[in-house]
Amino acid sequence: MRITIKYLIAKIHLASHALAAPWRSTVTKRQTESMVQPRGVSPAAGHWRAACGIKDVHRMPYFTRLILFLFCLTALVESRKPKRKRWTGQLEMPKPSHLYKKNLDVTKIRKGKPQPLLRVEDHDFSMRPAFGGPAIPVGVDVQVESLDSISEVDMDFTMTLYLRHYWKDERLAFPSKSNKSMTFDGRLVKKIWVPDVFFVHSKRSFTHDTTTDNIMLRVFPDGHVLYSMRITVTAMCNMDFSHFPLDSQTCSLELESYAYTDEDLMLYWKNGDESLKTDEKISLSQFLIQKFHTTSRLAFYSSTGWYNRLYINFTLRRHIFFFLLQTYFPATLMVMLSWVSFWIDRRAVPARVSLGITTVLTMSTIITGVNASMPRVSYIKAVDIYLWVSFVFVFLSVLEYAAVNYLTTVQERKERKLRDKLPCTCGMPQPRGVMLDGSYSDGEVNDLGNYTPENGEKPDKMMVQLTLASERSSPQRKSQRSSYVSMRIDTHAIDKYSRIIFPAAYILFNLIYWSIFS
């Protein structure tokens, strides 16, 4: 009985040391074997007596040893509770139970030879799937993220999009009970076969690589593959500027396999017109996006054969308000400003000449500024028609004044010759020129001398002799002292007609222009 109690006390002593104080020195295997031996007094019992302050357990009464056993059992239970470490002050938490264990990680390498799910090394992926059989179908869909810019000078556009391919490769099939797919980044793309799709008529393109390569590969258990990339491409767009800036442009982005003909690879839109999706926030400063749609056709190369080609077509209509403010409205104002010279006195040569030259130079500046931002096309644009017709109107206003000035000079020469042929008016005061504008009263005008030119022509300038009395209170002296005043009407007949013809002709031109090009 004593040996049994000693043996139990030794076992309790070892359990308390292993759970309550793991930092203490562990009991060696030899000590453990010696403790569990029922013969004699074990070293563990001696250590227990030294630690508890008990000299001899054999001499203790049976009841006392039972109490000691219960005390040690209570100490063992208390030692399993969390305690604070002396040097850190932190609680010692118990180990988590089996309820909190995570699911089995299938990516961990188990003991023995690993068995990867995708056996990439067991196949030759330099060949297309089902090599030697029918053409492999590759579905394509595109999501346009942004339409960055449209350049009229370079005749190209820049677009950022998500390009996705769908095909089936049985070499990538893997067993799966949950039927879940596996997703990979761009590192696996270099090891397997992917379609070699490129952009036809592309000038520049790149795959985004911030913060990593924007490439995603998703493999399903039955071998279906989804391959997605984020690409920015700058492609050529053949634009027609015959109606610029009242034009609409249709551009297209073309996709095609570079190496595989239609006998090896068949490109198609996965969901028809639904394969092309656009962001609702796409907008451009100069264009309104009217429509996106998809088409497909075959392309033939004489050296290699027929290829499937996919088209992303979009139609753009240019905003006209910017050009109304920057081009059409200033040009119209310059034409209207040139008409002001028709109301200026024809004798004011500096005013009319400077006004005509200023409007001509301003129109030249507007034409140069518009052409600087446009490609040098060999045909006439709609804006060129408007600007050059406006320039012609401004230039004709300058020529109109040149004609008026020339005819006035010729008329003055004829009048000078006629005055020389008139009888001598010696002793009489010379007539002076007064503007006849209808503001003179009957009391001021006493006598009008009618003047009829030769050949029955009606001149634009009429010489009228006015006899002004030096003393209006005495009518007898009016015949003795009189003076002759020359009255002239300085408005030429050409100016009168130009005031009506020029605005009417320009309004008619605008009606025809906007009805054709708008």
PATOR-194365 format. One record per residue (C-alpha): residue number from 0; x, y, z; residue in three letters. Coordinates in Angstrom, 3 decimals, decimal comma. Example, Ala and Ser with C-alpha at 12.3 -4.5 7.8 and 13.67 -1.06 7.14 Angstrom:
REM residues 2
ATOM	i	px	py	pz	aa
ATOM	0	12,300	-4,500	7,800	ALA
ATOM	1	13,670	-1,060	7,140	SER
END
This chain:
REM residues 518
ATOM	i	px	py	pz	aa
ATOM	0	0,000	0,000	0,000	MET
ATOM	1	2,817	2,347	0,875	ARG
ATOM	2	4,506	1,590	-2,397	ILE
ATOM	3	1,296	2,377	-4,317	THR
ATOM	4	0,867	5,775	-2,580	ILE
ATOM	5	4,497	6,620	-3,241	LYS
ATOM	6	4,068	5,691	-6,871	TYR
ATOM	7	0,928	7,906	-7,173	LEU
ATOM	8	2,665	10,840	-5,500	ILE
ATOM	9	5,560	10,521	-7,937	ALA
ATOM	10	3,164	10,586	-10,951	LYS
ATOM	11	1,388	13,687	-9,577	ILE
ATOM	12	4,758	15,342	-9,094	HIS
ATOM	13	5,754	14,716	-12,739	LEU
ATOM	14	2,391	15,983	-14,124	ALA
ATOM	15	2,573	19,160	-12,037	SER
ATOM	16	6,074	19,879	-13,296	HIS
ATOM	17	5,068	19,356	-16,955	ALA
ATOM	18	1,913	21,569	-16,895	LEU
ATOM	19	2,436	24,203	-14,191	ALA
ATOM	20	6,087	25,083	-14,714	ALA
ATOM	21	7,282	24,333	-18,252	PRO
ATOM	22	10,385	26,467	-17,737	TRP
ATOM	23	11,736	24,124	-15,087	ARG
ATOM	24	14,088	21,343	-15,938	SER
ATOM	25	12,310	18,344	-17,342	THR
ATOM	26	12,690	14,937	-15,891	VAL
ATOM	27	14,797	12,650	-17,945	THR
ATOM	28	13,618	9,362	-19,226	LYS
ATOM	29	15,822	7,489	-16,810	ARG
ATOM	30	14,380	9,396	-13,818	GLN
ATOM	31	10,857	8,707	-15,074	THR
ATOM	32	11,542	5,036	-15,372	GLU
ATOM	33	13,018	5,023	-11,887	SER
ATOM	34	9,972	6,851	-10,520	MET
ATOM	35	7,460	4,488	-11,910	VAL
ATOM	36	9,319	1,515	-10,499	GLN
ATOM	37	7,427	0,245	-7,473	PRO
ATOM	38	10,516	-1,018	-5,665	ARG
ATOM	39	12,301	1,109	-3,126	GLY
ATOM	40	12,235	4,869	-2,816	VAL
ATOM	41	12,471	6,696	-6,122	SER
ATOM	42	14,532	9,900	-6,670	PRO
ATOM	43	11,339	11,761	-7,594	ALA
ATOM	44	9,897	10,998	-4,164	ALA
ATOM	45	13,036	12,349	-2,554	GLY
ATOM	46	12,744	15,489	-4,635	HIS
ATOM	47	9,073	15,806	-3,643	TRP
ATOM	48	9,979	15,515	0,068	ARG
ATOM	49	12,680	18,153	-0,319	ALA
ATOM	50	10,358	20,518	-2,207	ALA
ATOM	51	7,426	20,132	0,252	CYS
ATOM	52	9,617	20,215	3,352	GLY
ATOM	53	8,754	16,643	4,350	ILE
ATOM	54	11,555	14,534	5,686	LYS
ATOM	55	10,024	11,064	5,529	ASP
ATOM	56	6,758	10,094	3,868	VAL
ATOM	57	6,857	6,494	5,223	HIS
ATOM	58	6,582	7,605	8,821	ARG
ATOM	59	3,509	9,799	8,196	MET
ATOM	60	0,090	8,395	9,186	PRO
ATOM	61	-2,190	7,126	6,520	TYR
ATOM	62	-4,761	9,919	7,030	PHE
ATOM	63	-2,054	12,574	6,771	THR
ATOM	64	-0,765	11,099	3,547	ARG
ATOM	65	-4,328	11,132	2,131	LEU
ATOM	66	-4,701	14,831	2,959	ILE
ATOM	67	-1,316	15,471	1,387	LEU
ATOM	68	-2,482	13,644	-1,735	PHE
ATOM	69	-5,646	15,801	-1,999	LEU
ATOM	70	-3,595	18,944	-1,457	PHE
ATOM	71	-1,243	18,004	-4,253	CYS
ATOM	72	-4,170	17,197	-6,536	LEU
ATOM	73	-5,707	20,653	-5,848	THR
ATOM	74	-2,357	22,289	-6,587	ALA
ATOM	75	-2,214	20,406	-9,856	LEU
ATOM	76	-5,675	21,712	-10,923	VAL
ATOM	77	-4,777	25,300	-9,974	GLU
ATOM	78	-1,562	25,077	-11,935	SER
ATOM	79	-3,540	24,503	-15,174	ARG
ATOM	80	-5,201	27,952	-14,919	LYS
ATOM	81	-3,624	30,848	-16,884	PRO
ATOM	82	-0,888	32,649	-14,969	LYS
ATOM	83	1,063	35,803	-15,570	ARG
ATOM	84	4,647	35,531	-16,558	LYS
ATOM	85	6,944	37,124	-14,105	ARG
ATOM	86	8,968	39,000	-16,678	TRP
ATOM	87	6,245	40,122	-19,135	THR
ATOM	88	3,047	40,425	-17,143	GLY
ATOM	89	1,077	38,638	-19,875	GLN
ATOM	90	-1,430	35,888	-19,393	LEU
ATOM	91	-0,520	32,384	-20,403	GLU
ATOM	92	-3,469	31,365	-22,571	MET
ATOM	93	-4,362	27,728	-22,994	PRO
ATOM	94	-4,004	26,083	-26,338	LYS
ATOM	95	-7,013	26,443	-28,688	PRO
ATOM	96	-9,333	23,520	-28,924	SER
ATOM	97	-9,952	21,420	-32,013	HIS
ATOM	98	-13,042	23,509	-32,828	LEU
ATOM	99	-10,844	26,401	-33,992	TYR
ATOM	100	-8,676	24,414	-36,317	LYS
ATOM	101	-8,565	25,747	-39,916	LYS
ATOM	102	-9,473	23,736	-42,942	ASN
ATOM	103	-6,822	21,589	-44,472	LEU
ATOM	104	-4,484	23,623	-46,689	ASP
ATOM	105	-4,114	21,704	-49,945	VAL
ATOM	106	-1,113	23,798	-51,011	THR
ATOM	107	1,100	22,423	-48,247	LYS
ATOM	108	3,596	19,833	-49,361	ILE
ATOM	109	2,915	16,543	-47,604	ARG
ATOM	110	5,434	13,955	-46,733	LYS
ATOM	111	6,562	11,954	-49,658	GLY
ATOM	112	6,462	12,920	-53,337	LYS
ATOM	113	4,109	15,898	-53,951	PRO
ATOM	114	1,251	15,501	-56,426	GLN
ATOM	115	0,386	18,906	-58,025	PRO
ATOM	116	-3,174	19,500	-59,193	LEU
ATOM	117	-2,105	21,099	-62,488	LEU
ATOM	118	0,366	18,811	-64,162	ARG
ATOM	119	2,024	21,480	-66,272	VAL
ATOM	120	5,299	19,613	-66,543	GLU
ATOM	121	3,653	16,494	-67,967	ASP
ATOM	122	2,449	18,169	-71,204	HIS
ATOM	123	3,912	20,093	-74,095	ASP
ATOM	124	2,149	23,464	-74,014	PHE
ATOM	125	3,994	24,807	-77,010	SER
ATOM	126	1,237	23,197	-79,120	MET
ATOM	127	-2,361	24,373	-79,132	ARG
ATOM	128	-5,042	22,247	-77,443	PRO
ATOM	129	-6,366	19,371	-79,547	ALA
ATOM	130	-3,513	19,701	-81,995	PHE
ATOM	131	-4,261	17,980	-85,276	GLY
ATOM	132	-8,010	18,202	-84,761	GLY
ATOM	133	-10,536	20,916	-85,586	PRO
ATOM	134	-9,948	24,577	-84,858	ALA
ATOM	135	-10,111	25,467	-81,177	ILE
ATOM	136	-12,855	28,041	-80,451	PRO
ATOM	137	-11,698	31,050	-78,423	VAL
ATOM	138	-14,419	33,364	-77,136	GLY
ATOM	139	-13,612	37,028	-76,542	VAL
ATOM	140	-15,323	39,757	-74,580	ASP
ATOM	141	-14,156	43,313	-73,877	VAL
ATOM	142	-14,987	45,866	-71,225	GLN
ATOM	143	-13,954	49,397	-72,173	VAL
ATOM	144	-12,703	51,230	-69,107	GLU
ATOM	145	-11,960	54,621	-70,712	SER
ATOM	146	-11,583	56,335	-74,061	LEU
ATOM	147	-8,649	58,553	-73,269	ASP
ATOM	148	-8,123	60,800	-76,289	SER
ATOM	149	-8,921	61,393	-79,953	ILE
ATOM	150	-6,223	63,091	-82,035	SER
ATOM	151	-7,211	64,698	-85,330	GLU
ATOM	152	-3,619	65,593	-86,204	VAL
ATOM	153	-2,285	62,023	-85,775	ASP
ATOM	154	-5,603	60,384	-86,751	MET
ATOM	155	-5,594	57,921	-83,836	ASP
ATOM	156	-7,338	57,188	-80,537	PHE
ATOM	157	-6,254	55,801	-77,164	THR
ATOM	158	-8,377	53,297	-75,245	MET
ATOM	159	-7,984	51,383	-71,976	THR
ATOM	160	-9,850	48,067	-71,804	LEU
ATOM	161	-10,139	44,659	-70,142	TYR
ATOM	162	-9,539	41,904	-72,716	LEU
ATOM	163	-10,790	38,436	-71,772	ARG
ATOM	164	-10,371	35,079	-73,578	HIS
ATOM	165	-12,318	31,858	-73,003	TYR
ATOM	166	-11,258	28,416	-74,241	TRP
ATOM	167	-10,971	24,808	-73,092	LYS
ATOM	168	-7,697	22,967	-72,579	ASP
ATOM	169	-8,146	19,418	-71,253	GLU
ATOM	170	-4,497	19,288	-70,307	ARG
ATOM	171	-5,311	21,714	-67,440	LEU
ATOM	172	-8,217	19,672	-66,040	ALA
ATOM	173	-7,865	18,600	-62,400	PHE
ATOM	174	-9,949	16,527	-59,939	PRO
ATOM	175	-12,066	18,568	-57,551	SER
ATOM	176	-14,841	17,483	-55,189	LYS
ATOM	177	-16,108	21,018	-54,594	SER
ATOM	178	-15,963	21,927	-58,312	ASN
ATOM	179	-14,201	25,201	-57,517	LYS
ATOM	180	-11,873	27,003	-59,892	SER
ATOM	181	-8,289	27,997	-59,248	MET
ATOM	182	-7,012	31,520	-59,918	THR
ATOM	183	-3,414	32,357	-60,833	PHE
ATOM	184	-1,421	35,459	-61,722	ASP
ATOM	185	0,819	36,090	-64,711	GLY
ATOM	186	3,518	33,628	-63,688	ARG
ATOM	187	1,534	30,614	-64,879	LEU
ATOM	188	0,770	32,252	-68,229	VAL
ATOM	189	4,379	31,781	-69,285	LYS
ATOM	190	4,138	28,019	-68,765	LYS
ATOM	191	0,915	27,167	-70,620	ILE
ATOM	192	-0,626	27,853	-74,023	TRP
ATOM	193	-2,615	31,095	-74,427	VAL
ATOM	194	-4,117	32,673	-77,599	PRO
ATOM	195	-1,758	34,998	-79,479	ASP
ATOM	196	-4,242	37,823	-80,068	VAL
ATOM	197	-2,853	41,185	-81,198	PHE
ATOM	198	-4,303	44,580	-82,202	PHE
ATOM	199	-4,311	45,296	-85,928	VAL
ATOM	200	-3,239	48,862	-86,925	HIS
ATOM	201	-1,951	49,468	-83,405	SER
ATOM	202	0,663	52,185	-82,933	LYS
ATOM	203	1,422	51,681	-79,240	ARG
ATOM	204	0,070	49,314	-76,596	SER
ATOM	205	1,102	47,956	-73,214	PHE
ATOM	206	-0,174	45,790	-70,376	THR
ATOM	207	-0,428	47,591	-67,052	HIS
ATOM	208	2,086	46,422	-64,453	ASP
ATOM	209	1,334	48,533	-61,360	THR
ATOM	210	1,671	47,259	-58,717	THR
ATOM	211	2,010	43,925	-60,470	THR
ATOM	212	1,215	42,612	-63,922	ASP
ATOM	213	-2,512	43,085	-64,488	ASN
ATOM	214	-3,013	39,513	-65,726	ILE
ATOM	215	-5,403	36,926	-64,330	MET
ATOM	216	-5,773	33,241	-65,211	LEU
ATOM	217	-8,674	31,148	-63,877	ARG
ATOM	218	-8,771	27,387	-64,470	VAL
ATOM	219	-11,906	25,254	-63,912	PHE
ATOM	220	-11,890	21,506	-63,087	PRO
ATOM	221	-13,161	20,518	-66,543	ASP
ATOM	222	-10,320	22,399	-68,287	GLY
ATOM	223	-12,105	25,640	-69,181	HIS
ATOM	224	-9,809	28,663	-68,918	VAL
ATOM	225	-10,468	32,386	-68,413	LEU
ATOM	226	-7,579	34,660	-69,365	TYR
ATOM	227	-7,941	38,402	-68,601	SER
ATOM	228	-5,625	41,380	-69,178	MET
ATOM	229	-5,820	45,163	-68,663	ARG
ATOM	230	-4,392	46,925	-71,714	ILE
ATOM	231	-4,001	50,472	-73,011	THR
ATOM	232	-3,775	50,657	-76,804	VAL
ATOM	233	-3,330	53,507	-79,280	THR
ATOM	234	-4,684	52,542	-82,698	ALA
ATOM	235	-5,132	54,241	-86,052	MET
ATOM	236	-8,492	55,732	-87,045	CYS
ATOM	237	-9,146	56,877	-90,612	ASN
ATOM	238	-11,102	60,105	-90,202	MET
ATOM	239	-13,021	62,097	-92,820	ASP
ATOM	240	-12,883	65,868	-92,191	PHE
ATOM	241	-14,983	67,005	-95,147	SER
ATOM	242	-17,734	68,083	-92,686	HIS
ATOM	243	-15,423	69,302	-89,911	PHE
ATOM	244	-16,394	70,546	-87,332	PRO
ATOM	245	-19,941	69,350	-88,026	LEU
ATOM	246	-18,716	65,791	-88,539	ASP
ATOM	247	-19,195	62,307	-87,074	SER
ATOM	248	-16,307	59,836	-86,918	GLN
ATOM	249	-16,425	56,028	-86,797	THR
ATOM	250	-13,336	54,291	-85,426	CYS
ATOM	251	-12,646	50,599	-84,847	SER
ATOM	252	-10,259	48,483	-82,794	LEU
ATOM	253	-9,399	45,206	-84,547	GLU
ATOM	254	-8,324	41,941	-82,864	LEU
ATOM	255	-6,763	39,006	-84,669	GLU
ATOM	256	-4,586	35,946	-84,054	SER
ATOM	257	-1,055	36,484	-85,273	TYR
ATOM	258	0,041	32,894	-85,970	ALA
ATOM	259	-3,049	30,666	-86,118	TYR
ATOM	260	-5,284	30,739	-89,167	THR
ATOM	261	-8,998	29,957	-89,107	ASP
ATOM	262	-8,122	26,259	-89,482	GLU
ATOM	263	-6,364	26,220	-86,091	ASP
ATOM	264	-8,054	28,954	-84,060	LEU
ATOM	265	-11,547	30,406	-84,368	MET
ATOM	266	-12,036	33,797	-82,706	LEU
ATOM	267	-15,619	34,829	-81,975	TYR
ATOM	268	-17,527	37,201	-79,754	TRP
ATOM	269	-18,605	35,137	-76,749	LYS
ATOM	270	-22,032	36,771	-76,278	ASN
ATOM	271	-22,555	38,668	-79,525	GLY
ATOM	272	-23,165	42,383	-79,021	ASP
ATOM	273	-23,368	41,763	-75,272	GLU
ATOM	274	-19,665	40,874	-75,332	SER
ATOM	275	-18,787	44,582	-75,470	LEU
ATOM	276	-19,478	46,548	-72,307	LYS
ATOM	277	-18,587	50,154	-71,567	THR
ATOM	278	-18,346	52,280	-68,481	ASP
ATOM	279	-21,206	54,751	-68,142	GLU
ATOM	280	-18,782	57,478	-67,034	LYS
ATOM	281	-16,871	57,539	-70,329	ILE
ATOM	282	-16,908	61,064	-71,797	SER
ATOM	283	-14,774	63,188	-74,092	LEU
ATOM	284	-14,324	66,946	-74,223	SER
ATOM	285	-14,942	67,358	-77,961	GLN
ATOM	286	-17,030	64,281	-78,817	PHE
ATOM	287	-20,295	62,659	-77,865	LEU
ATOM	288	-20,133	58,855	-77,889	ILE
ATOM	289	-23,192	57,735	-79,807	GLN
ATOM	290	-22,836	53,960	-80,156	LYS
ATOM	291	-20,581	50,961	-79,487	PHE
ATOM	292	-21,090	47,728	-81,441	HIS
ATOM	293	-19,176	44,619	-82,532	THR
ATOM	294	-18,618	42,908	-85,878	THR
ATOM	295	-16,453	40,059	-87,179	SER
ATOM	296	-15,155	38,962	-90,561	ARG
ATOM	297	-12,325	37,089	-92,246	LEU
ATOM	298	-9,073	38,770	-93,242	ALA
ATOM	299	-6,928	37,347	-96,035	PHE
ATOM	300	-3,149	37,544	-96,364	TYR
ATOM	301	-1,617	36,300	-99,563	SER
ATOM	302	1,347	34,688	-97,804	SER
ATOM	303	-0,315	32,978	-94,842	THR
ATOM	304	-4,049	32,559	-95,459	GLY
ATOM	305	-7,360	33,477	-93,825	TRP
ATOM	306	-7,691	34,757	-90,259	TYR
ATOM	307	-10,643	35,543	-88,013	ASN
ATOM	308	-10,792	39,253	-87,166	ARG
ATOM	309	-12,978	40,919	-84,531	LEU
ATOM	310	-13,972	44,610	-84,643	TYR
ATOM	311	-14,906	47,001	-81,838	ILE
ATOM	312	-16,685	49,881	-83,598	ASN
ATOM	313	-17,738	53,141	-81,962	PHE
ATOM	314	-19,280	56,297	-83,434	THR
ATOM	315	-18,382	59,787	-82,204	LEU
ATOM	316	-20,148	63,065	-82,922	ARG
ATOM	317	-18,238	66,294	-82,391	ARG
ATOM	318	-19,521	69,002	-80,066	HIS
ATOM	319	-20,113	72,182	-82,130	ILE
ATOM	320	-20,423	74,711	-79,295	PHE
ATOM	321	-16,662	75,109	-78,854	PHE
ATOM	322	-16,162	75,917	-82,524	PHE
ATOM	323	-19,109	78,300	-82,530	LEU
ATOM	324	-17,386	80,371	-79,853	LEU
ATOM	325	-13,846	80,085	-81,176	GLN
ATOM	326	-14,317	80,151	-84,964	THR
ATOM	327	-17,759	80,892	-86,365	TYR
ATOM	328	-18,801	83,724	-84,060	PHE
ATOM	329	-15,506	85,727	-84,388	PRO
ATOM	330	-15,555	85,299	-88,174	ALA
ATOM	331	-19,144	86,589	-88,354	THR
ATOM	332	-18,266	89,592	-86,206	LEU
ATOM	333	-15,353	90,471	-88,470	MET
ATOM	334	-17,631	90,424	-91,513	VAL
ATOM	335	-20,196	92,636	-89,774	MET
ATOM	336	-17,423	95,005	-88,670	LEU
ATOM	337	-16,326	95,433	-92,265	SER
ATOM	338	-19,820	96,740	-93,109	TRP
ATOM	339	-19,326	99,746	-90,808	VAL
ATOM	340	-17,173	101,400	-93,458	SER
ATOM	341	-20,266	101,816	-95,672	PHE
ATOM	342	-21,610	104,403	-93,180	TRP
ATOM	343	-18,335	106,340	-92,850	ILE
ATOM	344	-17,740	109,450	-94,955	ASP
ATOM	345	-15,940	108,574	-98,114	ARG
ATOM	346	-13,578	111,491	-97,519	ARG
ATOM	347	-12,330	109,832	-94,282	ALA
ATOM	348	-9,695	107,798	-96,076	VAL
ATOM	349	-7,590	106,754	-93,005	PRO
ATOM	350	-10,650	105,513	-91,110	ALA
ATOM	351	-12,065	103,362	-93,877	ARG
ATOM	352	-8,701	101,976	-95,016	VAL
ATOM	353	-7,529	101,051	-91,494	SER
ATOM	354	-10,866	99,380	-90,735	LEU
ATOM	355	-10,701	97,291	-93,905	GLY
ATOM	356	-7,092	96,186	-93,360	ILE
ATOM	357	-7,768	95,268	-89,706	THR
ATOM	358	-10,666	92,982	-90,565	THR
ATOM	359	-8,686	91,308	-93,343	VAL
ATOM	360	-5,730	90,571	-91,037	LEU
ATOM	361	-8,022	89,274	-88,290	THR
ATOM	362	-9,680	86,846	-90,676	MET
ATOM	363	-6,263	85,632	-91,818	SER
ATOM	364	-5,304	84,950	-88,179	THR
ATOM	365	-8,488	82,939	-87,560	ILE
ATOM	366	-7,919	80,799	-90,652	ILE
ATOM	367	-4,288	80,130	-89,685	THR
ATOM	368	-5,241	79,123	-86,125	GLY
ATOM	369	-7,872	76,635	-87,284	VAL
ATOM	370	-5,581	74,980	-89,834	ASN
ATOM	371	-2,738	74,668	-87,312	ALA
ATOM	372	-4,738	72,168	-85,239	SER
ATOM	373	-5,855	70,090	-88,228	MET
ATOM	374	-4,057	67,563	-90,444	PRO
ATOM	375	-2,965	68,749	-93,865	ARG
ATOM	376	-5,633	67,021	-95,885	VAL
ATOM	377	-5,962	67,510	-99,629	SER
ATOM	378	-9,712	68,258	-99,630	TYR
ATOM	379	-11,771	71,221	-98,455	ILE
ATOM	380	-13,338	71,093	-95,007	LYS
ATOM	381	-16,649	72,660	-94,027	ALA
ATOM	382	-14,939	75,167	-91,753	VAL
ATOM	383	-12,682	76,208	-94,632	ASP
ATOM	384	-15,717	77,063	-96,749	ILE
ATOM	385	-17,185	79,275	-94,043	TYR
ATOM	386	-13,932	81,046	-93,197	LEU
ATOM	387	-12,897	81,679	-96,773	TRP
ATOM	388	-16,325	82,992	-97,785	VAL
ATOM	389	-16,199	85,316	-94,768	SER
ATOM	390	-12,719	86,391	-95,823	PHE
ATOM	391	-14,042	87,175	-99,310	VAL
ATOM	392	-16,808	89,364	-97,835	PHE
ATOM	393	-14,252	91,300	-95,781	VAL
ATOM	394	-11,955	91,684	-98,771	PHE
ATOM	395	-14,832	92,876	-100,994	LEU
ATOM	396	-15,639	95,622	-98,468	SER
ATOM	397	-12,086	96,946	-98,949	VAL
ATOM	398	-12,441	96,767	-102,717	LEU
ATOM	399	-15,786	98,587	-102,458	GLU
ATOM	400	-14,154	101,580	-100,845	TYR
ATOM	401	-11,388	101,522	-103,450	ALA
ATOM	402	-14,059	101,718	-106,164	ALA
ATOM	403	-15,885	104,558	-104,373	VAL
ATOM	404	-12,705	106,542	-103,938	ASN
ATOM	405	-11,735	106,095	-107,591	TYR
ATOM	406	-15,178	107,116	-108,941	LEU
ATOM	407	-15,231	110,155	-106,634	THR
ATOM	408	-11,889	111,315	-107,973	THR
ATOM	409	-13,053	110,920	-111,584	VAL
ATOM	410	-16,260	112,848	-110,845	GLN
ATOM	411	-14,360	115,729	-109,249	GLU
ATOM	412	-12,222	116,078	-112,345	ARG
ATOM	413	-15,321	116,386	-114,503	LYS
ATOM	414	-16,811	119,016	-112,221	GLU
ATOM	415	-13,623	121,007	-112,218	ARG
ATOM	416	-13,683	121,111	-115,999	LYS
ATOM	417	-17,342	122,236	-115,962	LEU
ATOM	418	-16,623	125,085	-113,550	ARG
ATOM	419	-13,868	126,255	-115,785	ASP
ATOM	420	-16,372	126,528	-118,680	LYS
ATOM	421	-18,897	128,644	-116,676	LEU
ATOM	422	-18,986	132,541	-117,250	PRO
ATOM	423	-16,710	134,604	-115,117	CYS
ATOM	424	-18,129	135,639	-111,757	THR
ATOM	425	-15,662	138,456	-111,085	CYS
ATOM	426	-16,418	140,655	-108,101	GLY
ATOM	427	-18,656	138,049	-106,523	MET
ATOM	428	-17,636	136,020	-103,526	PRO
ATOM	429	-16,584	132,467	-104,217	GLN
ATOM	430	-19,110	129,826	-103,260	PRO
ATOM	431	-18,323	127,695	-100,245	ARG
ATOM	432	-19,298	124,117	-99,666	GLY
ATOM	433	-22,009	123,335	-97,185	VAL
ATOM	434	-23,332	119,895	-96,294	MET
ATOM	435	-26,925	119,504	-97,506	LEU
ATOM	436	-28,563	117,340	-94,973	ASP
ATOM	437	-32,073	118,869	-94,956	GLY
ATOM	438	-31,519	120,881	-91,772	SER
ATOM	439	-31,593	124,298	-93,419	TYR
ATOM	440	-34,818	126,348	-93,164	SER
ATOM	441	-36,478	128,397	-95,856	ASP
ATOM	442	-35,295	131,603	-94,263	GLY
ATOM	443	-31,677	130,535	-94,610	GLU
ATOM	444	-31,922	129,340	-98,188	VAL
ATOM	445	-32,915	132,266	-100,431	ASN
ATOM	446	-31,994	131,143	-103,852	ASP
ATOM	447	-31,238	127,697	-105,357	LEU
ATOM	448	-29,438	127,604	-108,624	GLY
ATOM	449	-30,245	124,456	-110,534	ASN
ATOM	450	-27,292	122,678	-112,045	TYR
ATOM	451	-27,762	120,139	-114,818	THR
ATOM	452	-24,704	118,215	-115,960	PRO
ATOM	453	-23,986	117,216	-119,503	GLU
ATOM	454	-25,214	113,941	-121,097	ASN
ATOM	455	-28,247	113,944	-118,785	GLY
ATOM	456	-26,407	112,066	-115,975	GLU
ATOM	457	-27,595	112,470	-112,417	LYS
ATOM	458	-24,520	113,032	-110,281	PRO
ATOM	459	-24,155	111,964	-106,732	ASP
ATOM	460	-22,943	115,459	-105,843	LYS
ATOM	461	-25,174	118,396	-106,539	MET
ATOM	462	-23,836	121,931	-106,655	MET
ATOM	463	-26,364	124,332	-105,260	VAL
ATOM	464	-25,805	128,095	-105,116	GLN
ATOM	465	-27,240	129,610	-101,977	LEU
ATOM	466	-27,520	133,368	-101,639	THR
ATOM	467	-27,373	134,308	-98,002	LEU
ATOM	468	-28,424	137,876	-97,109	ALA
ATOM	469	-25,979	139,800	-95,020	SER
ATOM	470	-28,858	141,683	-93,440	GLU
ATOM	471	-32,070	139,643	-93,111	ARG
ATOM	472	-34,025	142,703	-91,815	SER
ATOM	473	-33,569	144,674	-95,095	SER
ATOM	474	-34,768	142,796	-98,199	PRO
ATOM	475	-33,415	145,480	-100,529	GLN
ATOM	476	-29,807	144,621	-99,803	ARG
ATOM	477	-30,246	140,870	-100,528	LYS
ATOM	478	-29,600	141,378	-104,221	SER
ATOM	479	-26,549	143,573	-103,564	GLN
ATOM	480	-24,709	141,452	-101,062	ARG
ATOM	481	-25,071	137,741	-101,601	SER
ATOM	482	-22,824	134,804	-101,309	SER
ATOM	483	-22,959	131,439	-103,041	TYR
ATOM	484	-22,505	128,285	-100,954	VAL
ATOM	485	-21,635	124,931	-102,472	SER
ATOM	486	-23,882	122,135	-101,081	MET
ATOM	487	-22,604	118,527	-101,497	ARG
ATOM	488	-24,062	115,103	-100,717	ILE
ATOM	489	-21,027	112,947	-99,843	ASP
ATOM	490	-22,759	109,535	-99,866	THR
ATOM	491	-21,873	107,610	-103,001	HIS
ATOM	492	-24,451	105,424	-104,706	ALA
ATOM	493	-22,201	102,345	-104,309	ILE
ATOM	494	-22,206	102,782	-100,518	ASP
ATOM	495	-25,992	102,968	-100,521	LYS
ATOM	496	-26,349	99,720	-102,435	TYR
ATOM	497	-23,604	97,985	-100,403	SER
ATOM	498	-25,477	98,624	-97,162	ARG
ATOM	499	-28,215	96,298	-98,419	ILE
ATOM	500	-26,445	93,887	-100,748	ILE
ATOM	501	-23,621	92,773	-98,424	PHE
ATOM	502	-25,780	91,809	-95,375	PRO
ATOM	503	-28,429	90,165	-97,557	ALA
ATOM	504	-25,841	88,069	-99,395	ALA
ATOM	505	-24,109	86,975	-96,166	TYR
ATOM	506	-27,392	85,966	-94,544	ILE
ATOM	507	-28,295	83,932	-97,616	LEU
ATOM	508	-24,917	82,198	-97,485	PHE
ATOM	509	-25,424	81,258	-93,808	ASN
ATOM	510	-28,833	79,775	-94,523	LEU
ATOM	511	-27,433	77,599	-97,304	ILE
ATOM	512	-24,338	76,605	-95,302	TYR
ATOM	513	-26,108	75,490	-92,123	TRP
ATOM	514	-28,856	73,695	-94,033	SER
ATOM	515	-26,251	71,574	-95,872	ILE
ATOM	516	-23,734	70,759	-93,125	PHE
ATOM	517	-25,848	70,696	-89,967	SER
END
